[in-house]
């Protein structure tokens, strides 16, 4: 990658050229974003994952632009029109819109009105008109009347078609119109005739307009969805009269007949070529921007969901609640293995309340259950009420767990491979229980789009969405680290440097040879080369390994440094890890070398003080308000406990226990202005909310956090 591109990336991301160059060198050498941000801080100047990812994205963008330039240069050269000046302009251009404007006159076209006019020999006449100096245009036009041309007007009409194309392909004209769109484009939405009833859900957009640059992403995506479904017509345009007036001042240079012809060609060019071209460009740009914002919302929600507090290794009884079909129960051991499953019918129509109560309490006792997980779908509140009023032979915490995506998992090949002998209801209940124990380990098995924490996830660019969500999952998994002896193939797949095949090889090796005793033993796994080991080792944990560092985030390449620290402190590595005061006493500057600097040494010291620490918070028990089961139980003014279930650009959705989430609009999240709901709330946060509006017909609940004390 050239130094010019390195400088451009550095300027855009506000980094130094050295940071960008070193990061790109590491990426080109096969290093992953989590590895670089964690273990190569000296090389990058301590860039975090977001910054390393941004460098990676910019590198891809510039690589694509370089390829595009090569295509353009080859095409123009094949036409015999590539001058040294033109080549210099193309090579030095790094704005995609400007590059395409330069290329437009040389771009191979389908047969156009202008090309048909050229075939009739009218290009010389077009040049005469465009100069706007001819005093007797009628006579000059008549001289072109021959063959298919029957009159001077036909000849002038063809000349205008050629001039219209020239105007459209002129870089300054396009820049002027583009600027008009940037500053003053208005997006308009209208209902398609006779689609009013069928498209009633888009009623807000039947007659809607606003400046494009102020249109929020969720509104633009909603309109685009209405357009895709055939209910709305969307247009994007600035004020036509003022835009044409600016163009005329630049293009029309005389008030003679030629000037009149050019003015006519200009209007045709704007309406037929320039404006539609710019409308497409700005439709694509605004859609891409809206996609990016929606994907960022989805990615942040997914990150919070994946890093939700885990219950940990405890025995769990999980319930997939239901009415007619009953409540499916599963008992899981500390590792999430299935011990027992059956169905109880505590609700209507069967209402086997006593039998269900006896069964539930006996299972809690028999399998030494420590916590109960209840899915938040149909009959969730009634099941929670039923479970909590029973008496058990031990203290039991009851948790309501999101079911989003559980049905997708239970019907997937992953679930069938794990539990081939059980049906989807059992698999769904197992997933609910495992989500409580370790949300990250369970949710990686599900397509992130199915987890239900996004906004317009089916409307945005699917390739961009997948890349972003995969990056989030990879980041979350590596930030937590995994136990290599218990992790599933799906969890291992996201570990830096592994991927699906190596993850499967690790699981297969584990089955055949038993648990790994050390990180070094990973090198025996088929296809585990030195590079893959380097990338993965620091994120894989081995509890009870002979070397305690194998259960920490200290990378094996840094083990000699820690051993020297322990030697200088006259203790073993195990003693150093067990003694926080000893670790705090390390004089880091004594261990700085050419390869290891203070950023890495600081990370090592933190890890020694709390080895293998889980960055996730401790889980908290939550209880909905008593007596609130359905929307009809709510009243305006009520203050209730709730759980944040989704965060969007325009606010947060909160479950208050009535099967229909309420919306806290962004304006009702705080007493001050905020631009992002994440400033105030996080996914699965426990909050107190006030009911401000109820629409029973449309099942809409408006909530507020304003002036509501929070615990």
GIWOCOR-V595534 format. One record per backbone hydrogen bond with DSSP energy under -1.0 kcal/mol. NH is the residue of the N-H (numbers start at 1). CO is the residue of the C=O. E is the energy in kcal/mol with one decimal. If there is no record, write none. Layout:
((NH & CO & E) (NH & CO & E))
//
This chain:
((6 & 2 & -2.2) (7 & 3 & -2.4) (8 & 4 & -2.2) (9 & 5 & -2.7) (10 & 6 & -2.5) (11 & 7 & -2.5) (12 & 8 & -2.3) (13 & 9 & -2.5) (15 & 10 & -2.4) (20 & 16 & -2.0) (21 & 17 & -3.0) (22 & 18 & -2.7) (23 & 19 & -2.1) (24 & 20 & -2.6) (25 & 21 & -2.3) (26 & 22 & -2.2) (27 & 23 & -2.5) (28 & 24 & -2.7) (29 & 25 & -1.2) (30 & 27 & -1.7) (31 & 26 & -2.4) (36 & 32 & -2.6) (37 & 33 & -2.5) (38 & 34 & -1.6) (39 & 35 & -3.3) (40 & 36 & -1.6) (44 & 40 & -1.7) (45 & 41 & -1.4) (46 & 41 & -2.3) (52 & 48 & -2.6) (53 & 49 & -2.7) (54 & 50 & -2.0) (55 & 51 & -2.1) (56 & 52 & -2.3) (57 & 53 & -2.4) (58 & 54 & -2.5) (59 & 55 & -2.4) (60 & 56 & -2.0) (61 & 57 & -2.3) (62 & 58 & -2.6) (63 & 59 & -2.4) (64 & 60 & -2.2) (65 & 61 & -1.8) (66 & 62 & -2.5) (67 & 63 & -1.9) (68 & 64 & -2.1) (69 & 65 & -2.5) (70 & 66 & -2.0) (71 & 67 & -2.0) (72 & 68 & -2.3) (73 & 69 & -3.1) (74 & 70 & -2.3) (75 & 71 & -2.3) (76 & 72 & -2.5) (77 & 73 & -2.3) (78 & 74 & -2.2) (80 & 77 & -1.3) (81 & 76 & -2.0) (83 & 81 & -1.1) (87 & 83 & -2.6) (88 & 84 & -2.2) (89 & 85 & -2.1) (90 & 86 & -2.2) (91 & 87 & -2.8) (92 & 88 & -2.0) (93 & 90 & -1.1) (99 & 95 & -2.8) (100 & 96 & -2.3) (101 & 97 & -1.7) (102 & 98 & -2.3) (103 & 99 & -1.9) (104 & 100 & -1.5) (106 & 103 & -1.9) (116 & 112 & -2.1) (117 & 113 & -1.8) (118 & 114 & -2.2) (119 & 115 & -2.0) (121 & 118 & -2.2) (122 & 117 & -1.8) (126 & 122 & -2.1) (127 & 123 & -2.1) (128 & 124 & -1.9) (129 & 125 & -2.6) (130 & 126 & -2.6) (131 & 127 & -1.6) (132 & 129 & -1.0) (140 & 136 & -1.7) (141 & 137 & -2.6) (142 & 138 & -2.2) (143 & 139 & -1.5) (144 & 141 & -1.7) (145 & 142 & -1.9) (149 & 146 & -2.2) (155 & 151 & -1.8) (156 & 152 & -2.8) (157 & 153 & -2.5) (158 & 154 & -2.0) (159 & 155 & -2.2) (160 & 156 & -2.5) (161 & 157 & -1.6) (162 & 158 & -1.7) (163 & 159 & -2.5) (164 & 160 & -2.8) (165 & 161 & -1.5) (166 & 162 & -2.1) (167 & 163 & -2.9) (168 & 164 & -2.1) (169 & 165 & -2.0) (174 & 170 & -2.3) (175 & 171 & -2.5) (176 & 172 & -2.3) (177 & 173 & -2.4) (178 & 174 & -2.7) (179 & 175 & -2.1) (180 & 176 & -1.8) (181 & 177 & -2.2) (182 & 178 & -2.6) (183 & 179 & -2.4) (184 & 180 & -2.6) (185 & 181 & -1.9) (186 & 237 & -2.4) (187 & 210 & -2.6) (188 & 235 & -2.9) (189 & 208 & -3.0) (190 & 233 & -2.0) (191 & 206 & -1.5) (192 & 231 & -2.8) (195 & 192 & -2.0) (199 & 195 & -2.5) (200 & 197 & -1.4) (202 & 199 & -2.2) (203 & 200 & -1.9) (205 & 202 & -2.4) (206 & 203 & -1.7) (208 & 189 & -2.4) (210 & 187 & -1.6) (212 & 185 & -2.7) (214 & 211 & -1.4) (215 & 212 & -1.2) (220 & 216 & -2.2) (221 & 217 & -2.6) (222 & 218 & -1.7) (223 & 219 & -2.3) (224 & 220 & -2.5) (225 & 221 & -2.1) (226 & 222 & -2.2) (227 & 223 & -2.3) (228 & 224 & -2.6) (229 & 225 & -2.0) (230 & 227 & -1.4) (231 & 226 & -2.6) (232 & 226 & -1.2) (233 & 190 & -2.8) (235 & 188 & -2.3) (237 & 186 & -1.7) (243 & 239 & -1.7) (244 & 240 & -2.7) (245 & 241 & -2.2) (246 & 242 & -1.9) (247 & 243 & -2.0) (248 & 244 & -2.8) (249 & 245 & -1.9) (251 & 247 & -2.8) (252 & 248 & -2.0) (260 & 256 & -1.9) (261 & 257 & -2.3) (262 & 258 & -2.6) (263 & 259 & -2.4) (264 & 260 & -2.1) (265 & 261 & -2.5) (266 & 262 & -2.7) (267 & 263 & -2.0) (268 & 264 & -2.0) (269 & 265 & -3.0) (270 & 266 & -2.8) (271 & 267 & -2.4) (272 & 268 & -2.7) (273 & 269 & -2.3) (274 & 269 & -2.9) (275 & 270 & -3.0) (277 & 273 & -2.0) (278 & 274 & -2.7) (279 & 275 & -3.0) (280 & 276 & -2.3) (281 & 277 & -2.2) (282 & 278 & -3.1) (283 & 279 & -2.4) (284 & 280 & -2.4) (285 & 281 & -2.5) (286 & 282 & -2.7) (287 & 283 & -2.1) (288 & 284 & -2.7) (289 & 285 & -2.4) (290 & 286 & -2.6) (291 & 287 & -3.1) (292 & 288 & -2.5) (293 & 289 & -2.3) (294 & 290 & -2.7) (295 & 291 & -3.0) (296 & 292 & -2.2) (297 & 293 & -2.1) (298 & 294 & -2.5) (299 & 295 & -3.2) (300 & 296 & -2.5) (301 & 297 & -2.4) (302 & 298 & -2.8) (303 & 299 & -2.5) (304 & 300 & -2.2) (305 & 301 & -2.4) (306 & 302 & -3.0) (307 & 303 & -2.0) (308 & 305 & -1.4) (311 & 436 & -2.4) (312 & 437 & -2.2) (314 & 312 & -1.7) (316 & 332 & -1.3) (317 & 371 & -2.4) (318 & 330 & -2.6) (319 & 373 & -3.0) (320 & 328 & -2.4) (326 & 323 & -1.1) (327 & 344 & -3.3) (328 & 320 & -2.1) (329 & 342 & -3.6) (330 & 318 & -2.0) (331 & 340 & -2.7) (332 & 316 & -3.0) (333 & 337 & -2.2) (336 & 333 & -2.0) (339 & 331 & -3.4) (340 & 331 & -1.2) (342 & 329 & -1.8) (344 & 327 & -2.3) (351 & 347 & -3.1) (352 & 345 & -3.2) (353 & 351 & -1.6) (356 & 352 & -2.3) (357 & 353 & -2.3) (358 & 354 & -2.6) (359 & 355 & -2.3) (360 & 356 & -2.5) (361 & 357 & -2.4) (362 & 358 & -2.0) (363 & 359 & -2.2) (364 & 360 & -2.1) (365 & 361 & -1.6) (366 & 362 & -3.1) (367 & 363 & -2.4) (369 & 364 & -2.0) (370 & 315 & -2.8) (371 & 315 & -1.3) (372 & 397 & -2.7) (373 & 317 & -2.3) (374 & 399 & -2.9) (375 & 319 & -2.5) (376 & 401 & -1.6) (380 & 377 & -1.9) (383 & 379 & -2.2) (384 & 380 & -2.8) (385 & 381 & -2.5) (386 & 382 & -2.2) (387 & 383 & -2.8) (388 & 384 & -2.4) (389 & 385 & -1.3) (397 & 370 & -1.1) (399 & 372 & -3.1) (401 & 374 & -3.0) (406 & 403 & -3.1) (409 & 405 & -2.4) (410 & 406 & -2.8) (411 & 407 & -1.2) (412 & 409 & -1.7) (416 & 412 & -2.2) (417 & 413 & -2.7) (418 & 414 & -1.8) (419 & 415 & -3.1) (422 & 419 & -1.4) (427 & 423 & -2.0) (428 & 424 & -2.5) (429 & 425 & -1.8) (430 & 426 & -2.3) (431 & 427 & -2.3) (432 & 428 & -1.9) (433 & 429 & -2.2) (434 & 430 & -2.7) (435 & 431 & -2.1) (436 & 432 & -1.3) (437 & 433 & -1.6) (438 & 434 & -3.0) (442 & 438 & -1.6) (443 & 439 & -2.8) (444 & 440 & -1.5) (445 & 442 & -1.4) (446 & 443 & -1.7) (450 & 447 & -2.6) (451 & 448 & -1.6) (459 & 456 & -1.5) (460 & 456 & -1.0) (465 & 461 & -2.4) (466 & 462 & -2.4) (467 & 463 & -2.3) (468 & 464 & -2.3) (469 & 465 & -2.7) (470 & 466 & -2.7) (471 & 467 & -2.0) (472 & 468 & -2.0) (473 & 469 & -2.5) (474 & 470 & -2.7) (475 & 471 & -2.5) (476 & 472 & -2.8) (477 & 473 & -2.8) (478 & 474 & -2.3) (479 & 475 & -2.1) (480 & 476 & -1.6) (481 & 477 & -2.7) (482 & 539 & -2.1) (484 & 541 & -2.1) (486 & 483 & -1.6) (487 & 483 & -2.4) (492 & 488 & -2.4) (493 & 489 & -1.9) (495 & 492 & -1.6) (498 & 495 & -2.3) (503 & 499 & -2.1) (504 & 500 & -2.2) (505 & 501 & -2.3) (506 & 502 & -2.2) (507 & 503 & -2.0) (508 & 504 & -2.8) (509 & 505 & -2.5) (510 & 506 & -2.3) (511 & 507 & -2.1) (512 & 508 & -2.0) (513 & 509 & -2.7) (514 & 510 & -1.9) (522 & 519 & -1.9) (523 & 520 & -1.6) (524 & 521 & -1.9) (525 & 522 & -1.8) (528 & 525 & -2.1) (529 & 527 & -1.4) (533 & 529 & -2.3) (534 & 530 & -2.4) (535 & 531 & -2.2) (536 & 532 & -2.1) (537 & 533 & -2.8) (539 & 536 & -2.1) (540 & 537 & -1.3) (541 & 482 & -3.5) (542 & 550 & -1.5) (545 & 542 & -1.3) (550 & 547 & -2.2) (551 & 548 & -1.7) (552 & 549 & -1.6) (558 & 555 & -2.7) (559 & 556 & -1.4) (562 & 558 & -1.7) (563 & 559 & -2.7) (564 & 560 & -2.0) (565 & 561 & -2.2) (566 & 562 & -2.6) (567 & 563 & -2.3) (568 & 564 & -2.6) (569 & 565 & -1.6) (570 & 567 & -1.3) (571 & 566 & -2.5) (576 & 572 & -2.2) (577 & 573 & -2.3) (578 & 574 & -1.7) (583 & 579 & -2.0) (584 & 580 & -2.5) (585 & 581 & -1.2) (586 & 583 & -1.2) (588 & 586 & -1.1) (590 & 587 & -1.7) (591 & 588 & -2.4) (593 & 596 & -2.8) (601 & 597 & -2.2) (602 & 598 & -2.8) (603 & 599 & -1.8) (604 & 600 & -2.3) (605 & 601 & -2.4) (606 & 602 & -2.3) (607 & 603 & -2.1) (608 & 604 & -2.3) (609 & 605 & -1.6) (610 & 606 & -1.2) (613 & 610 & -1.3) (628 & 625 & -1.3) (633 & 630 & -2.1) (634 & 631 & -1.5) (637 & 691 & -3.1) (638 & 635 & -2.1) (640 & 689 & -3.0) (642 & 687 & -2.9) (643 & 655 & -2.0) (644 & 685 & -2.2) (645 & 653 & -2.6) (646 & 653 & -1.2) (648 & 651 & -3.2) (652 & 664 & -2.2) (653 & 646 & -2.9) (654 & 662 & -3.0) (655 & 643 & -3.0) (662 & 654 & -2.9) (663 & 701 & -2.9) (664 & 652 & -3.3) (666 & 650 & -2.5) (668 & 665 & -2.7) (669 & 666 & -1.1) (679 & 676 & -2.4) (680 & 677 & -2.0) (681 & 677 & -2.6) (684 & 644 & -3.0) (685 & 682 & -1.9) (687 & 642 & -2.7) (689 & 640 & -3.0) (690 & 704 & -2.8) (691 & 638 & -2.7) (692 & 702 & -2.8) (693 & 702 & -1.5) (695 & 700 & -2.7) (700 & 695 & -2.2) (702 & 693 & -2.5) (703 & 663 & -2.9) (704 & 690 & -1.6) (705 & 668 & -2.8) (708 & 705 & -1.7))
//
